[in-house]
Amino acid sequence: MAEALLVAALLCCASPAAAQRTPPRPAGVHTPLRTQGRWIVDHRGHRVKLASVNWFGAESAEFVVGGLDKRPLPEIARLIRHGGFNSVRLPWANQLVEQNPVVQSDLLAANPRLRGKRALDVLDAVIHELGRQGLMVILDNHRSRGDWCCDEAHGDGLWYTHDYPESSWIADWTSLAARYRHTPNVVAAELRNEIRPDPSLAPGPTTATWGDGDPLTDWRAAAERGGNAVLAADPDLLVIVGGTEYQGNLTGVAANPVRLSIPGRVVYAPHDYRWFNSEAELADYGAFRRKLDQRWGYILAENLAPLYLSEFGTCTNPSPREQCDPLDPTYLEFITRYLRESDMDWAYWPLNGTQSAGYGREHGAVEAYGLLNADWSAYSNRDVLAALQSVIPSWRTSR
């Protein structure tokens, strides 16, 4: 992957001890990225802190990121950059890669130049524009069949399904990694979103394991197979591996870490939301922190690898259909405090101001957790944005 200068920098560290361990502050990010102990660094060895938004839609049956019916692509990319974020996690579905349908024209109403294009061509345009705005991209295999995610009733809980076997998952990752090998702002591949039980696979195994060697359930071993396939197609990508139990559990890493053919590439990715935590944990920050430390935070404390909290979010846009929970403000306070104290990398879910189609979803309905408003013209909740900006790397541009 060719070197590129991307606009990004560090957030000052949470403590003097952390500052002593942090690589020096760069003038910018020179891709490709690597890992160095608990840090992500650029190829000059400077710390790079991912502060991302999730921009969903390409994983849905619409096969295109949301909002392109509302605003021109450059406007949305500028909004991301002006919010202070330096990267975007882009979910995609295997069905998109394998079928590559023409995107419905009405989903591109504000981007007439993209009408008539196939899904991968639109994804190319999105990634190119994000790069033009100085934003890094993390590709996320969110599910196999295009739809909303995630529960246990609609399948796609493991990395393979009856219709999309492991061979398809690996082939599709190989295809995308090769497609973007010479696209410098594509910096990482998150191998699979929210590994969880999948009753649709019965009578076969339905629940993932970590490190037991069973080829049908061992997610750690599958991540090594998938990660090595990605690196064979593009040796410069970071390989991001989530945990089990909806990505909330990475306790197995201590005894059975993911080992890839190329060192310095593995990043682990937990998820966390309000409902991952009990009322008692949301009543006591000490209990909240101890729980996260035990399930995945220890990976940073023991300098094993970087952590990228690739999904967390809170209610921003209450509506008659979906109200905010009384514990949402406390959760946002606790999770941003944890991010500040741990100085870890992260991605907020989601950017989208409106929903894409899918089970339990309605295209164009207000996205309750979205950072943008319903017409995608501005940030919807300045308090939430301010909380995120308190843990964003301190860089701005005037472009």
TACORQUI-V989783 format. One record per residue. PHI is phi in degrees with one decimal (NA if undefined). OMEGA is omega in radians with two decimals (none if undefined). Layout:
BEGIN
{{PHI & OMEGA} {PHI & OMEGA}}
END
This chain:
BEGIN
{{NA & -3.09} {-68.0 & 3.12} {-69.1 & 3.06} {-141.3 & 3.07} {-94.5 & -3.14} {-112.2 & -3.09} {-73.3 & 3.10} {-169.0 & 3.08} {-161.0 & -3.02} {-91.9 & 2.79} {-90.3 & 3.09} {-58.9 & -2.95} {-74.4 & -3.02} {-76.9 & -3.07} {-155.3 & 3.08} {-56.8 & -3.14} {-63.9 & 3.11} {-64.9 & -3.13} {-61.7 & -3.14} {-66.9 & -3.10} {-90.7 & -3.01} {-77.4 & 3.02} {-58.4 & -3.03} {-63.9 & -3.12} {-67.1 & 3.13} {-90.6 & 2.96} {-75.6 & 3.12} {-168.9 & -3.10} {-104.4 & 3.12} {-107.6 & 3.13} {-72.7 & 0.13} {-79.7 & -3.13} {-96.5 & 3.13} {-138.9 & 2.98} {-111.5 & 3.12} {-141.9 & -3.01} {61.5 & -3.10} {-87.6 & -3.04} {-106.8 & 2.82} {-94.8 & -3.13} {-130.6 & 3.02} {-86.9 & -3.01} {-73.7 & 3.01} {-94.6 & 3.12} {87.1 & 3.13} {-89.2 & 3.13} {-58.0 & 3.00} {-124.1 & 3.11} {-105.9 & 3.10} {-75.4 & 3.03} {-124.9 & -2.87} {-114.1 & 2.83} {-116.8 & 2.98} {-90.6 & 3.11} {-118.1 & -2.99} {-90.2 & 3.09} {134.7 & -3.13} {-70.7 & 3.06} {-88.4 & -3.09} {-88.7 & 3.10} {-71.7 & 3.03} {-84.3 & 3.05} {60.6 & 3.13} {-154.6 & 3.09} {-57.4 & 3.13} {-69.4 & 3.00} {90.9 & -3.12} {-74.0 & 2.97} {-88.0 & -3.08} {-107.2 & -3.02} {-141.0 & 3.02} {-60.4 & -3.12} {-52.6 & -3.13} {-59.9 & 3.13} {-65.3 & -3.14} {-66.1 & 3.13} {-61.9 & 3.11} {-66.0 & 3.10} {-60.4 & 3.11} {-60.7 & -3.11} {-64.5 & -3.12} {-68.2 & 3.04} {-71.9 & 3.13} {101.2 & -3.12} {-74.9 & -3.13} {-114.8 & -3.05} {-161.4 & -3.11} {-134.7 & 2.99} {-91.6 & -3.07} {-109.4 & 3.06} {-69.7 & 3.07} {-145.3 & 3.14} {-113.6 & 3.07} {-57.8 & 3.14} {-60.1 & 3.10} {-60.1 & -3.08} {-67.2 & -3.02} {-79.2 & -3.13} {-101.0 & 3.09} {45.1 & -3.08} {-73.0 & 2.96} {-68.2 & -3.13} {-73.9 & 3.13} {-56.7 & -3.08} {-60.5 & -3.09} {-67.1 & 3.11} {-80.1 & -3.13} {-122.4 & -2.98} {-57.0 & -3.12} {-92.0 & -3.10} {-136.2 & -3.03} {-58.5 & 3.14} {-68.6 & -3.14} {-93.4 & -3.12} {-63.7 & -3.13} {86.2 & -3.12} {-87.3 & 3.08} {-81.6 & -3.00} {-57.4 & -3.13} {-67.7 & 3.09} {-67.7 & 3.07} {-67.2 & 3.08} {-60.7 & 3.06} {-56.0 & -3.10} {-63.9 & 3.11} {-62.5 & -3.11} {-63.9 & 3.12} {-61.7 & -3.11} {-67.3 & 3.07} {-61.4 & 3.09} {-64.2 & 3.12} {-62.5 & 3.11} {-90.1 & 3.10} {80.2 & -3.08} {-106.7 & 3.07} {-78.3 & -3.10} {-125.5 & 3.01} {-113.4 & 3.10} {-80.8 & -3.06} {-127.4 & 3.03} {-73.3 & -2.96} {-84.2 & 3.10} {-166.7 & -3.11} {-85.4 & 3.12} {-85.1 & -3.12} {-65.5 & -3.13} {-175.7 & 3.02} {-71.3 & -3.11} {-145.7 & 0.32} {-148.0 & 2.96} {-152.7 & -3.14} {-97.9 & -3.07} {-84.7 & -3.03} {-113.5 & 3.03} {74.9 & 3.10} {64.6 & -3.08} {-79.3 & 3.07} {-100.0 & -3.12} {-87.8 & 3.12} {-140.1 & 3.06} {-137.3 & 3.09} {-61.5 & -3.09} {-85.0 & -3.12} {-129.1 & -3.11} {-69.3 & -3.14} {-54.9 & 3.14} {-61.1 & 3.08} {-69.5 & 3.11} {-57.3 & -3.14} {-68.8 & -3.14} {-63.7 & -3.14} {-68.3 & 3.07} {-64.9 & 3.11} {-60.0 & -3.14} {-62.7 & -3.13} {-69.1 & 3.13} {-61.9 & 3.10} {-68.4 & -3.11} {-60.6 & -3.06} {-107.5 & -3.10} {-58.9 & -3.11} {-105.2 & 3.08} {-111.1 & -2.91} {-61.6 & -3.10} {-82.6 & 2.99} {-83.9 & -2.93} {-112.2 & -3.01} {-156.1 & 3.10} {-126.5 & 3.03} {-89.0 & -2.82} {-66.6 & -3.12} {-165.0 & -3.12} {-90.2 & 2.93} {44.1 & 2.98} {-56.7 & -3.02} {-158.6 & 3.11} {-59.9 & -3.14} {-133.4 & -3.12} {-59.7 & -3.12} {-66.2 & 3.14} {-83.8 & 3.11} {-60.9 & 0.25} {-87.0 & 3.05} {-77.7 & 3.12} {-61.4 & -3.09} {-121.0 & -3.05} {-128.0 & -3.12} {-71.2 & 2.98} {-119.3 & 3.11} {-137.4 & 2.98} {90.3 & -3.11} {-93.7 & 3.05} {85.4 & 3.13} {-73.2 & -3.06} {-64.4 & -3.13} {-90.0 & -3.06} {-130.7 & -3.00} {-75.3 & -3.10} {-67.1 & 3.11} {-58.9 & -3.14} {-66.7 & 3.10} {-64.0 & 3.11} {-62.7 & 3.07} {-66.6 & 3.11} {-64.9 & 3.13} {-66.5 & -3.14} {-63.3 & 3.11} {-67.3 & 3.07} {-65.8 & 3.09} {-60.3 & -3.09} {-69.8 & 3.05} {-66.4 & 3.13} {-85.5 & 3.11} {-149.9 & -3.07} {-69.3 & -3.09} {-96.9 & -3.13} {-80.7 & 2.83} {-73.7 & 3.10} {-113.4 & -3.04} {-104.0 & -3.05} {-121.6 & 3.09} {-84.3 & 3.12} {-91.3 & 3.05} {-92.5 & 3.12} {56.0 & -3.11} {59.0 & 3.09} {71.1 & -3.14} {-95.0 & -3.01} {-130.6 & 3.06} {-123.3 & -3.11} {-65.5 & -3.12} {-71.8 & -3.08} {-62.8 & -3.07} {-57.2 & -3.11} {-90.8 & -3.05} {-135.9 & 3.12} {-70.2 & 3.02} {-75.7 & 3.12} {-120.3 & -3.09} {-109.2 & -3.08} {-68.1 & 3.11} {-118.3 & -3.12} {-72.3 & 3.05} {73.9 & -3.10} {-123.6 & -2.98} {-83.9 & 2.98} {-124.1 & 3.10} {-100.1 & -3.02} {-130.5 & 2.97} {-80.3 & 2.92} {-123.9 & 3.06} {-155.9 & 3.03} {-136.6 & 3.14} {-51.6 & -3.04} {-75.0 & 2.98} {-74.8 & -2.99} {-121.2 & 3.14} {-76.9 & 3.07} {-60.6 & 3.12} {-64.5 & 3.12} {-70.2 & 3.11} {-88.3 & 3.03} {-103.0 & -3.03} {-148.8 & -3.10} {-59.6 & 3.12} {-59.6 & 3.10} {-66.9 & 3.11} {-59.9 & -3.12} {-65.8 & -3.14} {-60.9 & 3.13} {-64.6 & 3.13} {-66.9 & 3.09} {-58.4 & -3.09} {-69.3 & -3.04} {-83.4 & 3.10} {-157.7 & -3.09} {-63.0 & 3.13} {-59.3 & -3.13} {-62.3 & 3.06} {-74.4 & -3.09} {-59.7 & -3.14} {-94.7 & 3.04} {58.8 & -3.08} {-82.0 & -3.06} {-173.0 & 3.01} {-71.6 & 2.99} {-117.4 & 3.11} {-125.0 & 3.12} {-72.8 & -2.90} {-80.6 & 2.95} {-149.6 & 2.84} {-158.8 & -3.14} {-171.0 & 3.14} {-152.2 & -3.11} {-69.5 & 3.14} {-122.2 & -3.00} {-128.0 & -3.13} {-63.0 & 3.13} {-144.3 & 3.08} {-55.8 & -3.11} {-77.7 & -3.07} {-144.0 & -3.12} {-91.5 & 3.05} {-75.6 & 3.07} {-84.8 & 3.13} {-58.7 & -3.12} {-89.4 & -3.13} {-58.0 & 3.14} {-60.7 & 3.10} {-63.8 & 3.13} {-60.0 & -3.14} {-61.4 & 3.10} {-59.9 & -3.07} {-69.0 & -3.05} {-71.8 & 3.09} {-71.0 & 3.04} {-63.9 & 3.12} {-63.5 & 3.11} {-62.7 & 3.14} {-67.2 & -3.09} {-69.0 & -3.12} {-87.9 & -3.11} {54.5 & -3.10} {-97.4 & 3.11} {-81.4 & -3.02} {-159.8 & 3.07} {-143.5 & 3.13} {-78.1 & 3.04} {-111.8 & -0.28} {-118.5 & 2.94} {-70.6 & -2.89} {-54.1 & 3.04} {-86.3 & 3.13} {-134.7 & -3.11} {-82.3 & 2.87} {-95.5 & -3.12} {-68.5 & 3.10} {162.7 & -3.14} {-63.3 & -3.10} {71.2 & -3.07} {-127.2 & 3.11} {-140.6 & -3.12} {-55.4 & 3.10} {90.1 & 3.08} {-67.3 & -3.13} {-61.4 & 3.07} {-88.0 & -2.99} {-61.6 & -3.11} {-98.6 & -3.00} {-68.4 & 3.07} {-77.9 & -3.11} {-93.0 & 3.09} {-78.1 & -2.98} {-70.4 & 3.04} {-103.2 & 3.01} {61.4 & -3.07} {-101.9 & -3.06} {-164.8 & 3.05} {-73.3 & -2.96} {-88.3 & -3.01} {-137.2 & -3.04} {-68.3 & 3.11} {-67.7 & 3.11} {-66.0 & 3.11} {-59.5 & 3.13} {-63.3 & 3.10} {-62.7 & 3.10} {-68.6 & -3.12} {-64.9 & 3.08} {-69.4 & 3.10} {-122.0 & 3.08} {-93.0 & 3.00} {-53.4 & -2.98} {-82.5 & 3.06} {-129.2 & 3.05} {-144.4 & 3.01} {-129.9 & -3.13} {-106.4 & -3.12} {-57.9 & none}}
END
